Amino acid sequence: MPSLAKTCSECGMPIQVGIAQCEHCGAKVGTLFDEKAPALESRGKKIRQVAARVDYFQEVEDAKERANNSVVLGLCSFFCPGIGFVFGITGVIFSILALKALQRNSVEEGRGQATAGFVIGLLAIIAQVCYAVYIVKSGRLPW
């Protein structure tokens, strides 16, 4: 059975258990289990690459969800007098954020929905302003 004590193949100095790099000469000596195993730096690099890809796909999915929510908020604002103005503004903001994120990531899918949310939200804001003007001019104020 091999012992747990290791020596550096470059300088011959003893190495502590679990160390992958010689403290004396800096040579890579592997890990506790395999001297020819890749260094941990390459593993960390792969993990960062995977994390970057996951972040990219998560950002795209969030943008598509925002685009969908902008359409829903724009449509809801037509049917909710008063608070519909807030829904319309929120829908426009969501659509702008979605469009920017999709363009930044060069994704075509979802841009149409974000554009539709922007247009519907603007129309809803205009409808809410017209509704407010109508209420004020007709004298049917609730208070």
N, C-alpha and C positions, 0 to 999 in steps of 0.2 A: 504494500500500500504506500503510495507516495506521501511524503510529508507535506505539511502546510507551509513550511519555510521555503522561500524562493530566493534565487539570486539573479541579478541582472545579467542578461546574456552579453551585454556590451562591456560593462566595467567589472562584473563579478561581485559587486557589493551586495550584501543581504537586503532584501526588500520586505517590508511589512506585509502581512496578510491583507488581501483585498485591494492593494494598490496596483493601478494599471500603468503607472509611469514611474521610472526610477527617480528617486529624490536626488541622487548624486550626479548622474550624467544626463537625465531627461529622456532617456530612451523609452519607447513604449514596450511594455513587457506583457501586455494582455491583462487578463483578470484572474481572479482566484481560481476559476474553473478551467480556463483555456488561455494559454499564452498567445495564441494566434487569433483570438477574438478581436473584432473591431473595437476601436476605442469608443468611449461613451460620447465623445463629441459628435461623431457621425450619427449616433442614435438621436441625440438632442436636435441635430439639424433636421433629421427626418420628422421628428415630432413637431418641430416648428413649421415645417412645410405643410404637414397635414393640418395643423391648427390654422394656418393661413388659408388653406383651401376651404376648411369648414367655415371660417369667418366670411369668406367670399360668398359661399352659397347661402349662409344665414342672412347676409345683408341683402342678397337678391330676393330671397323669400320674404323678408320683412318688407321690402319695397313693393313686391307684388301684393302683399296683404294690405299695405297702406293704400295702394291704388284701388283695390276692391272696396276698402272702407270709405274712400273718398266718393265713390259712386253711390254707395248706400247712404252716406250722410247727405249728399246732394239731393237725392230723391226724398229722403225723410224731411228735409227742410221745406219742401213744398207743402207738406201735409201738417206741419206744426207751426201755426202762426205764433209769432213772437220769438219763441226759442229756436225756430227754424233759421233765424238770422245767424245764430251761433253755430248751428249745424252746417250752414252753408260756408261760413268762414273756415270752420274746421275742415270741411271737405276740400276746400281750395288749398289750404295749407298742406294737408295730407297728399294731395295730388302733386303739388310742387316738390315736396320731399321725395315722393316716389319717382317722379320724372328725373330728378337730379341723381338719385342713387342708381337708377337703371341706365342712364346715360354714362355715368362715371364707370360702370362695370361693363359697358357695351352690350347690354341685353335688350333685345327687341321685344320679347314677350312681356306684356304688362304695360308697355308704353301707351297703347291704345286705350286701355282701361283708365290709366292715369289721366290721359287727355280728356276722356269722356267725363271723368270725375271733376276735372277743372272746369269744363264747359257747363256741366249741370250745376256745379256749385255756384258759378257766377250767375247763371240764370236764376237760381234760387235766391241769391242775395238781391238781385234786381226785383224779383217777385215780392220778397219780404219788404223792400223799401216801398214798392208800389202799394202793397197792402197797408203799410203804416200811413202813407199819404192819404189813402182812401179813408181810413178810420178817422184820421184827424180832420179831413175836410167834411166828412159826413156828420161829424158831431157825435158819433157813437163811442165816445171814449168810455172805458170801463170805470173810471173814477169820477 
